[in-house]
Amino acid sequence: MFGDGHVDSSMRTDQGRVRDHNEDFVASHLPADPEEASQNGLLYILADGVGGSDAGEIASRFATERTIHHYLADGDTGEWGERLRQAMLTANTELRKMSSEQYEGLRMATTMVAAILHDDRATLANVGDSRGYHWQNGDIRQITKDQSLVARLLEEGAITEDEAANHPRKNVILHSLGSESAPQIDLYEVDLLPGEALVLCSDGLTRHVSDQEIANAAGEMSAEEATESLIRLANSRGGEDNISVTVLQIGEQSIVALPRRPAPKMVSEVDEVSASTGVRRSLWIYTAILCIVQVLLIVFIWNLVNS
């Protein structure tokens, strides 16, 4: 597929050691050619069916597939983030309708974190507590903000970092697709340079693996080795939930290898060089003429004085 040479990607999901089935779902859509790449970018989605709902595995898969469908269908409308957000909102409406009409009102809900790679940037959309990270020069930074009760309490100063780590309600999320008519979907953007990476993951990973350990894997291993290693590490520490992780490592070439027009500043620099060269040439000519006039004037005055 187009783009494989520019992004080393790996997407994995695992049942874990405790749950009897997997409610997570991962998917992507890679463009077939440069024209589609320019229109849609590279799309990656990770969804975590909400624990305690009646059919989390159906919710995560359905919402992901419908989000991809609507995102691609609306290729000529809106900017990247808003287009993705609208696709997720439409998928949310359809999920709620399906639950009501086909599953007799079963509770279906899912978190979702999605990333579009385009124009050497990433646009992310998030609902719930699945996360998106940016790895750069050995450091990792959480891009998304958890929409969870514990995150809210921590932000408000009601609890400490230590209390948050073991809070009895740390699994309570505030927003998800399927649970409300218009969930809050947060948008983020980050510039991506060659050698950097994005990591998307469910809370089944972050409850067992630290940010620094995620950074080590994303920065020191291939994408495939990193996802494998991180899931293995989470399982070795209990694997209490389904575990999903996507690693996207940016190659040395542009994310979307399309013919690019020269940047305006480059054109300006060429113009400035040409202009500067012309000015210098004019100054040399002007200086030469002044010198000749000055010599003639000196000769004339000398002859006048000695006549």
Beta strands, then each sheet from edge to edge (+ up, - down):
strand 1: 7-14
strand 2: 24-29
strand 3: 42-49
strand 4: 110-118
strand 5: 121-127
strand 6: 131-136
strand 7: 139-142
strand 8: 186-191
strand 9: 197-201
strand 10: 243-250
sheet 1: 1+ 10- 9+ 6- 7+
sheet 2: 2+ 3- 4+ 5- 8+
end
